[in-house]
Amino acid sequence: MIFLAPLPLLAVAEVAAELPAKIQGLGAPESLSLHGWIALLTTGAVFLGMQLKRRSPVDVLFLGGLVLVTLTGVLSPEEALKGFASKAVIMIGALFATSAGLRNTGALDWLGSGLLDNVKTERGALRRLAAAVLPSSAFVLNTPLVAMLAPVVVDWCRRRSVSPSRLLIPLSYLSILGGVCTLIGTSTTLVINGELAGLGLADYPEWAQERIGELRFFEMTSVGLPLALIGAGYILFIAPRLLPDRSDLVERFGERRREYLVEMTVLANCPLIGKSVQEAGLRNLPGLFLIEIDRTEETITPVTPRDRILADDRLVFTGVVNTIADLERIPGLVPAADEGFESKPADRVHRQLTEVVLSRTSPIIGMTVREGDFRKRYNAAVVAVHRNGERLTNKIGTIRLEPGDTLLLQTRTEFVDDHRNSRDFYLVSRVDGTTARRHDRAVLAMLLFLGLILWLTVSSLFPETIPFGNFTQRNIHAIAAVAIVLAMVLTRCMTTSEARSSIDLQVLLTIGAAIGLGKALHHSGAAAWLADRVVGGVEGAGVPLAWQPYLLLAIIYVVSQLFTETITNVAVASIMISVAIKVAIAANCDPRPFIIAVTMAASLSFATPIGYQTNLMVMGPGGYQPRDYLKVGLPLALLTSISALLLISWLWPLARV
């Protein structure tokens, strides 16, 4: 399937080429021009290159194809570059940045931290994931959503001795299913919307022009929501029987990782004050155990779930780095070993966690942590201490430092560069993903994001509601997203550098170049030629006239899905949309259901890991093989394909309007 899947469209064209083109009205050439052949062969070569050279950068392949069709005259330089300035590229880049704003302020943390609290069974975890991920992925791009939730799922699996292979594919599939419920849930729909906006309507018959407009915000919901519910039912009740159970992953995650002793002080503004340990969520932190609560008058050990947290308590934990980083993100919790530690969110965002190993020549060997005075000496705060093979005292400030001790420090960003070659340390390395959260901006970031959703909804469903300016024009979506990103930067929900680094440049380059290749197929006549041959082939095959539109719709859907499974969704969305519209017009059908068919087929990728980015993201942590996706995803792909075709043909009649 992997190597044959890119060929069905060309195979159909070859068979159909022997039949007379009996459908009129499209203006397709009887023979393909030189530019048409160049566009068709270049697109085929890019797709083939992705299959044969799995490690080739996708963006480089598509950029190479775009350069070739431009140098050979298929596209003008202006047309070739239009894809990079399309609304789809701008909108996707802005949504990546808004997701970063939600993540950096901790607005998304509540979803991750509370997602699997108190869940004890695998089936219960699946139900909780379905309930949370489906609605979330309808409004948040599913790639950053899966990036945030995958570590949470893996940590829960480690605590419950459940293989991550039982839950990570469902996480990816649920995010994909939720993404097709609205216009902004997945990059695929945004790419198709950008393609529709850039089509020259003058190239199409007047009766079809009004049916080739942009997708509205909730236009796909009528088919996307039923598909999401059907898919969720499959994931909850059928997929568990097909998912692999890689017990070796449980053993690997169960291996002893470097554990630290960390002591945190509860400040007066901490939201955990007055809550029990259970209510505060400190009972089920992955890889972390609360072993003691120190107060002025008493020491509580062992700690029970019913013990209350009070102001000025010192909480002593033992655990791994990643979860200690999660503690750092709770407002009002600061390391007890450094009284001068930054507790203000505005100051803490300039710091990060860094691991150092003390050398024999370090001047602080033999001193206690408190005597070492890391604040004065290194402009750093000791967060936690690890000493292999020895149980340390519960008071971090009184630990006497020895050569080989590993310290977890809160440092400035320049600490690693300044001390990389210092004789005080054997090793200095930053801990990735441990930047402090701007909790004081979390509510503001969420309000800004909800404002964006409201803005997009109003401009899509009720255009020109605001008579002044262009605030509620239908084509304002990309500008609205950029405006919210700027608002997040101005209100310090994130920095400009964080906004820039959150944008996946490879994705944007691939989309821009794929849009250009799609234009090459359109302008060269290759798309019309293919469409005419497909329609002529269906008619020549003796299919009854009444069934021909349904068969054509099914062909477009299946070809789009096969391409998606073996190439990449955004490229298929850019290239197939023009072919689908021309097939519809050639068959004298309404183009709208064909547009929806490509949108769904290019978004719902389940059978291979390379079809959709979230599938690839969970492959490593889940220990999956390509055959696992085929075994679990192929039945789901068949189920959603049949359901989608039935729903689309029912909701959007195929007959010409």
Phi, psi and omega per residue, in radians:
M1 nan -0.627 -3.058
I2 -1.073 -0.680 -3.043
F3 -1.685 -0.332 -3.128
L4 -1.571 -0.394 -3.012
A5 -1.060 -0.587 -3.119
P6 -1.239 -0.126 -2.994
L7 -1.651 -0.232 -2.968
P8 -1.044 -0.689 -3.087
L9 -1.156 -0.738 3.133
L10 -1.202 -0.621 3.119
A11 -1.111 -0.765 3.089
V12 -1.042 -0.733 -3.120
A13 -1.114 -0.697 -3.124
E14 -1.154 -0.754 3.115
V15 -1.144 -0.753 -3.071
A16 -1.247 -0.405 -3.073
A17 -1.112 -0.400 3.131
E18 -1.389 -0.184 -3.112
L19 -1.757 2.575 3.114
P20 -1.187 2.468 3.096
A21 -1.407 1.793 -3.018
K22 -1.642 -0.182 -3.111
I23 -1.594 2.203 -3.116
Q24 -1.847 2.946 3.037
G25 1.834 -0.269 -3.141
L26 -1.577 -0.458 -3.108
G27 1.335 0.482 -3.133
A28 -1.342 2.476 3.141
P29 -1.251 2.584 3.098
E30 -1.195 -0.591 3.077
S31 -2.228 2.639 -3.057
L32 -1.416 2.363 3.111
S33 -1.278 2.959 3.111
L34 -1.043 -0.766 3.112
H35 -1.105 -0.634 3.104
G36 -1.104 -0.775 3.110
W37 -1.121 -0.693 3.117
I38 -1.073 -0.797 -3.133
A39 -1.109 -0.763 -3.100
L40 -1.172 -0.800 -3.115
L41 -1.212 -0.619 3.106
T42 -1.130 -0.783 3.111
T43 -1.085 -0.767 3.103
G44 -1.092 -0.665 3.138
A45 -1.157 -0.677 3.094
V46 -1.093 -0.813 3.140
F47 -1.100 -0.747 3.140
L48 -1.144 -0.680 3.106
G49 -1.064 -0.616 3.110
M50 -1.185 -0.523 3.130
Q51 -1.371 -0.747 -3.052
L52 -1.440 -0.518 -3.140
K53 -2.056 1.419 -3.031
R54 -1.048 -0.514 -3.065
R55 -1.607 0.005 3.120
S56 -1.196 2.358 3.110
P57 -1.071 2.215 -3.088
V58 -1.079 -0.728 -3.105
D59 -1.131 -0.614 3.132
V60 -1.160 -0.717 3.118
L61 -1.063 -0.822 -3.109
F62 -1.225 -0.652 3.074
L63 -1.110 -0.697 3.094
G64 -1.077 -0.743 3.092
G65 -1.093 -0.711 3.131
L66 -1.135 -0.722 3.116
V67 -1.091 -0.723 -3.108
L68 -1.106 -0.833 -3.120
V69 -1.205 -0.393 3.097
T70 -1.368 -0.801 -3.135
L71 -1.132 -0.518 -3.127
T72 -1.517 0.010 3.038
G73 1.558 0.068 3.101
V74 -1.136 -0.715 3.081
L75 -2.118 2.586 2.979
S76 -1.366 2.750 3.113
P77 -0.979 -0.643 3.132
E78 -1.120 -0.759 3.135
E79 -1.161 -0.664 -3.124
A80 -1.106 -0.620 -3.066
L81 -1.529 -0.197 -3.105
K82 -1.077 -0.546 -3.112
G83 -1.062 -0.584 -3.109
F84 -1.317 -0.286 3.092
A85 -1.856 0.245 -3.101
S86 -1.254 2.782 3.126
K87 -1.099 -0.551 -3.132
A88 -1.101 -0.813 -3.125
V89 -1.099 -0.787 -3.124
I90 -1.149 -0.742 -3.116
M91 -1.130 -0.779 -3.126
I92 -1.143 -0.751 3.090
G93 -1.055 -0.719 3.126
A94 -1.165 -0.664 3.133
L95 -1.208 -0.600 3.012
F96 -1.022 -0.752 -3.110
A97 -1.206 -0.718 3.115
T98 -1.123 -0.629 3.067
S99 -1.092 -0.660 3.090
A100 -1.128 -0.669 3.096
G101 -1.083 -0.734 3.102
L102 -1.145 -0.672 -3.129
R103 -1.244 -0.766 -3.063
N104 -1.194 -0.447 3.109
T105 -1.567 -0.098 -3.108
G106 1.484 0.109 -3.127
A107 -1.132 -0.504 3.101
L108 -1.545 -0.244 -3.081
D109 -1.101 -0.602 -3.105
W110 -1.072 -0.597 3.120
L111 -1.167 -0.783 -3.137
G112 -1.206 -0.765 -3.064
S113 -1.237 -0.616 -3.103
G114 -1.670 -0.021 -3.008
L115 -1.078 -0.872 -3.040
L116 -1.986 0.352 3.095
D117 -1.038 2.341 3.055
N118 1.146 0.129 3.067
V119 -1.465 2.266 -3.036
K120 -1.992 -0.278 -3.068
T121 -2.097 2.749 3.110
E122 -1.091 -0.741 3.132
R123 -1.134 -0.674 3.088
G124 -1.113 -0.666 3.107
A125 -1.136 -0.701 3.101
L126 -1.077 -0.761 3.133
R127 -1.108 -0.737 -3.135
R128 -1.145 -0.704 3.103
L129 -1.091 -0.766 -3.136
A130 -1.076 -0.755 -3.100
A131 -1.179 -0.520 -3.076
A132 -1.645 -0.731 -2.981
V133 -1.337 -0.702 -3.103
L134 -0.983 -0.946 3.138
P135 -1.203 -0.587 -3.119
S136 -1.156 -0.767 -3.073
S137 -1.261 -0.201 3.055
A138 -1.236 -0.385 -3.056
F139 -2.152 -0.231 3.093
V140 -2.061 2.311 3.120
L141 -0.873 2.290 -2.980
N142 -1.207 -0.382 3.128
T143 -1.132 -0.926 3.091
P144 -1.164 -0.482 3.125
L145 -1.149 -0.799 3.112
V146 -1.171 -0.640 3.106
A147 -1.046 -0.598 -3.140
M148 -1.386 -0.668 -3.004
L149 -1.504 -0.450 -3.092
A150 -0.999 -0.806 3.101
P151 -1.098 -0.586 3.110
V152 -1.105 -0.767 -3.139
V153 -1.142 -0.756 -3.135
V154 -1.093 -0.727 3.133
D155 -1.132 -0.709 3.103
W156 -1.109 -0.717 3.121
C157 -1.073 -0.689 3.134
R158 -1.138 -0.718 -3.132
R159 -1.180 -0.604 -3.059
R160 -1.719 0.110 -3.121
S161 0.969 0.738 3.070
V162 -1.936 2.378 3.121
S163 -1.185 2.293 3.090
P164 -1.026 -0.357 3.123
S165 -1.156 -0.222 3.129
R166 -1.478 -0.262 -3.013
L167 -2.227 -0.366 -3.002
L168 -1.327 -0.673 3.026
I169 -1.081 -0.796 3.046
P170 -0.988 -0.658 3.101
L171 -1.047 -0.818 3.132
S172 -1.105 -0.815 -3.107
Y173 -1.101 -0.711 3.137
L174 -1.124 -0.677 3.122
S175 -1.166 -0.627 3.104
I176 -1.176 -0.765 -3.129
L177 -1.134 -0.705 3.114
G178 -1.211 -0.505 -3.080
G179 -1.155 -0.384 -3.104
V180 -1.566 0.140 -3.109
C181 -1.493 -0.370 3.108
T182 -2.433 3.043 -3.105
L183 -1.205 -0.507 -2.995
I184 -1.867 0.202 -3.113
G185 -1.334 -0.403 -3.111
T186 -2.538 2.643 -3.137
S187 -1.154 -0.440 -3.106
T188 -1.048 -0.825 -3.118
T189 -1.139 -0.601 3.117
L190 -1.205 -0.649 3.089
V191 -1.118 -0.786 3.134
I192 -1.109 -0.692 3.108
N193 -1.100 -0.694 3.082
G194 -1.129 -0.673 3.084
E195 -1.098 -0.776 -3.139
L196 -1.095 -0.662 -3.137
A197 -1.186 -0.513 -3.077
G198 -1.596 -0.082 -3.126
L199 -1.224 2.402 3.051
G200 -1.418 1.851 -3.053
L201 -1.129 -0.381 -3.134
A202 -1.119 -0.335 3.141
D203 -1.352 -0.131 -3.044
Y204 -2.034 2.734 3.100
P205 -1.029 2.669 -3.098
E206 -1.050 -0.661 -3.096
W207 -1.151 -0.363 -3.102
A208 -1.703 -0.276 -2.992
Q209 -1.073 -0.748 -3.092
E210 -1.267 -0.192 3.131
R211 -1.700 0.079 -3.108
I212 -1.989 0.414 3.132
G213 -1.345 3.104 -3.134
E214 -1.162 2.712 3.063
L215 -1.271 2.428 3.049
R216 -1.434 2.871 -2.987
F217 -0.996 -0.769 -3.098
F218 -1.920 0.299 -3.074
E219 -1.102 -0.613 -3.107
M220 -1.432 -0.186 -3.034
T221 -1.048 -0.631 -3.088
S222 -1.106 -0.477 3.052
V223 -1.824 -0.577 -3.106
G224 -1.188 -0.712 -3.123
L225 -1.147 -0.825 3.054
P226 -1.032 -0.693 3.109
L227 -1.119 -0.673 3.118
A228 -1.109 -0.722 3.137
L229 -1.205 -0.721 3.096
I230 -1.091 -0.802 3.130
G231 -1.106 -0.692 3.117
A232 -1.112 -0.682 3.087
G233 -1.072 -0.725 3.099
Y234 -1.099 -0.767 -3.106
I235 -1.142 -0.627 -3.098
L236 -1.348 -0.624 -2.951
F237 -1.972 -0.426 -3.083
I238 -1.950 -0.759 -3.084
A239 -0.972 -0.670 -3.140
P240 -0.991 -0.444 3.117
R241 -1.364 -0.305 -3.069
L242 -1.876 -0.345 -3.089
L243 -1.197 2.475 3.095
P244 -1.240 2.742 3.078
D245 -2.166 1.566 -3.074
R246 -1.490 1.595 -3.094
S247 -1.144 -0.440 3.127
D248 -1.104 -0.468 3.086
L249 -1.182 -0.687 3.112
V250 -1.060 -0.750 3.136
E251 -1.139 -0.701 -3.132
R252 -1.130 -0.784 -3.137
F253 -1.244 -0.363 3.136
G254 -1.449 -0.186 3.099
E255 -1.079 2.556 -3.087
R256 -1.166 2.077 3.047
R257 -1.725 2.953 -3.091
R258 -1.120 2.056 -3.117
E259 -1.884 2.436 -3.101
Y260 -1.945 2.764 2.929
L261 -1.779 2.182 -3.094
V262 -2.296 2.419 -3.123
E263 -2.152 2.126 -3.069
M264 -2.055 2.468 3.091
T265 -1.731 2.394 3.115
V266 -1.583 1.927 3.113
L267 -1.364 2.906 -3.049
A268 -1.137 -0.398 -3.115
N269 -1.670 0.170 -3.083
C270 -1.267 2.279 -3.133
P271 -1.233 -0.133 -3.136
L272 -1.444 -0.209 -3.082
I273 -1.072 2.300 3.130
G274 1.584 -0.219 3.141
K275 -1.593 2.686 3.006
S276 -1.314 2.883 3.118
V277 -1.010 -0.685 3.120
Q278 -1.148 -0.825 -3.110
E279 -1.139 -0.549 -3.127
A280 -1.352 -0.132 3.131
G281 1.351 0.309 -3.117
L282 -1.613 0.006 -3.100
R283 -1.492 -0.551 -3.008
N284 -2.052 0.495 3.101
L285 -1.186 2.278 -3.087
P286 -1.130 2.205 3.069
G287 1.244 0.302 -3.092
L288 -2.421 2.434 -3.114
F289 -2.339 2.211 3.096
L290 -1.419 1.931 -3.033
I291 -1.755 -0.308 -3.054
E292 -2.827 2.535 2.983
I293 -2.106 2.086 3.140
D294 -1.782 2.239 3.049
R295 -2.187 3.012 -3.111
T296 -1.051 -0.689 -3.025
E297 -1.789 -0.254 -3.064
E298 -2.705 2.863 3.013
T299 -2.175 2.162 -3.103
I300 -1.757 1.985 3.059
T301 -2.768 2.308 -0.058
P302 -1.250 2.743 -3.116
V303 -1.533 2.326 3.110
T304 -1.804 2.793 3.124
P305 -1.055 -0.356 -3.069
R306 -1.549 -0.225 -3.117
D307 -1.107 2.399 -3.099
R308 -1.594 2.618 3.115
I309 -1.752 2.251 -3.118
L310 -2.063 2.835 3.084
A311 -1.068 2.490 3.138
D312 1.260 0.102 3.009
D313 -1.107 2.590 2.986
R314 -1.933 2.044 -3.087
L315 -1.735 2.160 -3.117
V316 -1.834 2.098 -3.135
F317 -2.047 2.748 2.887
T318 -2.224 2.309 -3.074
G319 3.118 -3.012 -3.031
V320 -1.672 2.904 -2.975
V321 -1.041 -0.836 -3.008
N322 -1.054 -0.675 -3.123
T323 -1.355 -0.535 3.014
I324 -1.066 -0.669 3.073
A325 -1.077 -0.614 3.081
D326 -1.145 -0.658 3.075
L327 -1.061 -0.680 -3.136
E328 -1.030 -0.456 -3.059
R329 -1.527 -0.076 3.083
I330 -1.429 2.105 -3.118
P331 -1.092 2.433 3.096
G332 1.512 0.057 3.032
L333 -1.949 2.096 -3.137
V334 -2.318 2.690 3.116
P335 -1.035 2.353 -3.073
A336 -1.355 -0.311 -3.051
A337 -1.358 -0.150 -3.090
D338 -2.368 1.812 -3.089
E339 -1.220 -0.353 3.140
G340 -1.616 0.203 -3.092
F341 -1.084 2.440 -3.138
E342 -1.153 2.124 3.107
S343 -1.883 -0.202 3.124
K344 -1.421 2.319 -3.122
P345 -0.977 -0.633 -3.107
A346 -1.129 -0.524 3.120
D347 -1.481 -0.631 -3.034
R348 -1.189 -0.482 -3.103
V349 -1.157 -0.269 3.131
H350 -1.529 0.069 -3.118
R351 -2.065 2.814 3.133
Q352 -2.549 2.890 3.098
L353 -1.482 2.391 -3.141
T354 -2.376 2.393 3.081
E355 -1.745 2.354 3.060
V356 -2.324 2.583 3.057
V357 -1.975 2.165 -3.072
L358 -1.240 2.363 3.102
S359 -1.583 2.952 3.127
R360 -1.188 -0.436 -3.105
T361 -1.636 0.119 -3.124
S362 -1.147 2.369 -3.105
P363 -1.222 -0.177 -3.105
I364 -1.734 0.053 3.089
I365 -1.097 2.318 -3.108
G366 1.593 -0.279 3.084
M367 -1.509 2.749 2.965
T368 -1.344 2.883 3.107
V369 -1.001 -0.708 -3.121
R370 -1.200 -0.690 3.136
E371 -1.204 -0.493 -3.127
G372 -1.119 -0.410 3.072
D373 0.822 1.111 -3.112
F374 -1.086 -0.482 -3.135
R375 -1.097 -0.812 -3.095
K376 -1.346 -0.660 -3.005
R377 -1.386 -0.728 -3.033
Y378 -2.213 0.071 -3.038
N379 0.917 0.853 -3.113
A380 -2.481 2.769 3.108
A381 -2.080 2.342 3.095
V382 -1.343 2.121 3.113
V383 -1.691 -0.759 -3.056
A384 -2.704 2.819 -3.097
V385 -2.291 2.430 3.046
H386 -2.251 2.306 3.043
R387 -2.327 1.976 -2.997
N388 -1.123 2.268 3.022
G389 1.389 0.106 -3.121
E390 -2.383 2.325 3.110
R391 -1.385 2.136 -3.085
L392 -1.563 2.774 3.064
T393 -1.135 2.749 -3.099
N394 -1.361 -0.108 -3.133
K395 -1.820 1.803 -3.068
I396 -1.082 -0.706 -3.094
G397 -1.061 -0.395 -3.086
T398 -1.755 0.019 3.133
I399 -1.218 2.240 3.076
R400 -1.515 2.189 -3.008
L401 -1.357 2.471 -3.129
E402 -2.248 2.756 3.072
P403 -1.017 2.402 -3.136
G404 1.600 -0.179 3.066
D405 -1.088 2.405 3.066
T406 -1.770 2.163 -3.121
L407 -1.960 2.412 3.015
L408 -1.747 2.029 -3.039
L409 -1.974 2.573 2.925
Q410 -1.677 2.029 -2.987
T411 -2.268 2.927 2.950
R412 -1.280 2.788 -3.075
T413 -1.112 -0.446 -3.108
E414 -1.486 -0.026 -3.066
F415 -1.036 -0.778 -3.077
V416 -1.057 -0.799 -3.134
D417 -1.182 -0.643 -3.101
D418 -1.236 -0.552 -2.997
H419 -2.058 0.185 -3.117
R420 -1.009 -0.660 -3.113
N421 -1.855 0.314 -3.136
S422 -1.254 2.477 3.096
R423 -1.321 -0.143 3.139
D424 -1.285 -0.360 -3.035
F425 -2.316 2.482 3.006
Y426 -1.307 -0.647 -3.003
L427 -2.555 2.374 3.068
V428 -2.288 2.155 3.131
S429 -2.587 2.405 3.095
R430 -1.378 2.593 3.090
V431 -1.633 1.994 -3.057
D432 -1.146 2.578 3.043
G433 1.224 0.462 -3.086
T434 -2.011 0.359 3.099
T435 -1.132 2.402 -3.113
A436 -1.152 2.667 -3.141
R437 -1.585 2.563 3.031
R438 -1.558 1.303 -3.065
H439 -1.071 -0.495 -3.128
D440 -1.223 -0.185 3.118
R441 -1.922 0.084 -3.051
A442 -1.103 -0.812 -3.131
V443 -1.104 -0.726 -3.138
L444 -1.111 -0.761 3.130
A445 -1.084 -0.735 3.123
M446 -1.133 -0.702 3.115
L447 -1.119 -0.707 3.103
L448 -1.110 -0.725 3.134
F449 -1.166 -0.745 3.084
L450 -1.112 -0.600 3.057
G451 -1.090 -0.659 3.090
L452 -1.121 -0.780 3.123
I453 -1.042 -0.784 3.125
L454 -1.099 -0.753 3.138
W455 -1.045 -0.842 3.141
L456 -1.117 -0.662 -3.134
T457 -1.157 -0.825 -3.114
V458 -1.111 -0.777 -3.107
S459 -1.195 -0.416 3.134
S460 -1.501 -0.767 -3.078
L461 -1.558 -0.584 -3.084
F462 -2.253 1.194 -3.088
P463 -1.112 2.619 3.107
E464 1.073 0.496 3.048
T465 -1.103 -0.720 3.078
I466 -1.643 2.001 -3.044
P467 -1.208 -0.412 -3.075
F468 -1.451 2.316 3.031
G469 1.119 -2.655 -3.080
N470 -2.030 0.458 -3.016
F471 -1.032 -0.639 -3.057
T472 -2.109 0.537 3.012
Q473 -1.255 2.628 -3.129
R474 -1.060 -0.562 -3.064
N475 -1.652 0.397 -3.078
I476 -1.582 -0.051 -2.962
H477 -0.967 -0.840 -3.100
A478 -1.137 -0.728 3.124
I479 -1.157 -0.653 3.103
A480 -1.072 -0.770 3.132
A481 -1.111 -0.730 3.105
V482 -1.113 -0.688 3.130
A483 -1.073 -0.702 3.126
I484 -1.200 -0.645 3.073
V485 -1.072 -0.799 3.118
L486 -1.079 -0.686 3.119
A487 -1.109 -0.683 3.105
M488 -1.142 -0.650 3.118
V489 -1.218 -0.787 -3.109
L490 -1.138 -0.574 3.135
T491 -1.590 0.165 3.057
R492 1.098 0.534 2.955
C493 -1.249 -0.444 3.033
M494 -2.774 2.835 3.113
T495 -1.568 2.890 3.102
T496 -1.103 -0.631 3.121
S497 -1.168 -0.654 3.096
E498 -1.164 -0.663 3.099
A499 -1.117 -0.754 -3.136
R500 -1.145 -0.798 -3.068
S501 -1.199 -0.335 -3.132
S502 -1.356 -0.299 -3.077
I503 -1.426 2.174 3.133
D504 -1.437 1.721 -3.055
L505 -1.118 -0.624 -3.141
Q506 -1.068 -0.736 3.117
V507 -1.087 -0.786 -3.093
L508 -1.167 -0.705 3.101
L509 -1.130 -0.711 3.106
T510 -1.079 -0.778 -3.133
I511 -1.113 -0.835 -3.126
G512 -1.041 -0.758 -3.140
A513 -1.227 -0.674 3.123
A514 -1.126 -0.639 3.065
I515 -1.072 -0.721 3.104
G516 -1.095 -0.729 3.103
L517 -1.136 -0.654 3.079
G518 -1.066 -0.710 3.095
K519 -1.140 -0.630 3.118
A520 -1.102 -0.749 3.086
L521 -1.089 -0.655 -3.102
H522 -1.257 -0.926 -3.032
H523 -1.244 -0.491 -3.116
S524 -1.410 -0.181 -3.097
G525 1.553 -0.026 -3.119
A526 -1.144 -0.689 3.136
A527 -1.137 -0.753 3.120
A528 -1.138 -0.684 3.129
W529 -1.104 -0.796 3.098
L530 -1.087 -0.777 -3.127
A531 -1.071 -0.753 -3.128
D532 -1.108 -0.672 3.136
R533 -1.221 -0.658 3.112
V534 -1.108 -0.833 -3.133
V535 -1.126 -0.752 3.110
G536 -1.104 -0.633 3.100
G537 -1.133 -0.713 3.115
V538 -1.134 -0.754 -3.135
E539 -1.174 -0.723 -3.126
G540 -1.209 -0.341 3.138
A541 -1.349 -0.045 3.090
G542 1.451 0.320 3.106
V543 -1.225 2.324 3.118
P544 -0.943 2.519 -3.052
L545 -0.983 -0.689 -3.087
A546 -1.149 -0.454 -3.076
W547 -1.682 -0.180 -3.082
Q548 -1.037 -0.772 3.116
P549 -1.044 -0.670 -3.127
Y550 -1.202 -0.670 3.113
L551 -1.173 -0.712 3.104
L552 -1.099 -0.738 3.091
L553 -1.047 -0.756 3.140
A554 -1.132 -0.684 3.130
I555 -1.100 -0.817 3.129
I556 -1.053 -0.748 -3.118
Y557 -1.125 -0.863 -3.057
V558 -1.146 -0.762 3.131
V559 -1.087 -0.762 3.120
S560 -1.067 -0.713 -3.120
Q561 -1.237 -0.696 3.092
L562 -1.076 -0.754 3.087
F563 -1.082 -0.736 -3.128
T564 -1.072 -0.746 -3.095
E565 -1.169 -0.464 -3.036
T566 -1.913 -0.157 -3.115
I567 -2.147 -1.736 3.087
T568 -2.845 2.543 -2.954
N569 -1.130 -0.758 -3.046
V570 -1.193 -0.574 3.111
A571 -1.187 -0.755 3.125
V572 -1.102 -0.721 -3.135
A573 -1.046 -0.706 -3.104
S574 -1.214 -0.669 -2.981
I575 -1.559 -0.649 -3.041
M576 -1.376 -0.378 -3.040
I577 -1.120 -0.695 3.134
S578 -1.168 -0.739 3.113
V579 -1.085 -0.762 -3.108
A580 -1.079 -0.756 -3.135
I581 -1.112 -0.726 -3.112
K582 -1.226 -0.591 3.046
V583 -1.100 -0.771 3.140
A584 -1.063 -0.797 -3.117
I585 -1.183 -0.700 3.127
A586 -1.070 -0.598 3.135
A587 -1.563 0.078 3.140
N588 1.089 0.668 -3.131
C589 -1.934 2.864 3.051
D590 -1.196 2.161 -3.123
P591 -1.186 -0.374 -3.012
R592 -1.033 -0.878 3.133
P593 -1.078 -0.516 3.107
F594 -1.223 -0.641 3.064
I595 -1.107 -0.794 3.130
I596 -1.104 -0.656 -3.141
A597 -1.080 -0.788 3.108
V598 -1.124 -0.704 3.140
T599 -1.026 -0.818 -3.124
M600 -1.228 -0.800 -3.086
A601 -1.100 -0.673 -3.128
A602 -1.342 -0.234 -3.121
S603 -1.708 -0.492 -3.010
L604 -1.733 1.478 -3.128
S605 -1.924 2.034 -3.072
F606 -2.246 -0.417 -2.902
A607 -1.515 -0.231 3.127
T608 -2.400 2.741 3.125
P609 -1.338 -0.335 -3.029
I610 -1.615 -0.184 -3.076
G611 -1.211 -0.542 -3.112
Y612 -2.445 2.489 -2.988
Q613 -1.088 -0.641 -3.115
T614 -1.153 -0.570 3.072
N615 -1.083 -0.701 3.139
L616 -1.236 -0.579 -3.107
M617 -1.128 -0.601 -3.080
V618 -1.634 -0.049 -3.066
M619 -1.105 -0.850 -3.140
G620 -1.159 -0.969 3.135
P621 -1.032 -0.517 -3.134
G622 -1.549 -0.108 -3.128
G623 1.115 0.572 -3.039
Y624 -1.469 2.702 2.946
Q625 -1.918 2.738 3.114
P626 -0.923 -0.578 -3.126
R627 -1.168 -0.417 3.101
D628 -1.153 -0.718 3.113
Y629 -1.150 -0.677 3.134
L630 -1.142 -0.739 -3.101
K631 -1.176 -0.749 -3.099
V632 -1.531 -0.668 -2.992
G633 -1.492 -0.509 -3.097
L634 -1.093 -0.818 3.069
P635 -1.044 -0.661 3.114
L636 -1.169 -0.699 3.103
A637 -1.087 -0.742 3.102
L638 -1.125 -0.756 -3.129
L639 -1.093 -0.828 -3.132
T640 -1.231 -0.551 3.128
S641 -1.150 -0.853 3.131
I642 -1.090 -0.787 -3.137
S643 -1.104 -0.734 -3.117
A644 -1.126 -0.772 -3.136
L645 -1.107 -0.705 3.102
L646 -1.152 -0.768 -3.121
L647 -1.178 -0.760 -3.103
I648 -1.107 -0.809 -3.118
S649 -1.198 -0.386 3.098
W650 -1.469 -0.765 -3.087
L651 -1.359 -0.545 3.120
W652 -2.153 1.615 3.141
P653 -0.923 2.407 -3.042
L654 -1.335 -0.356 -3.111
A655 -1.100 2.529 -3.141
R656 -1.004 2.287 -3.118
V657 -1.329 nan nan
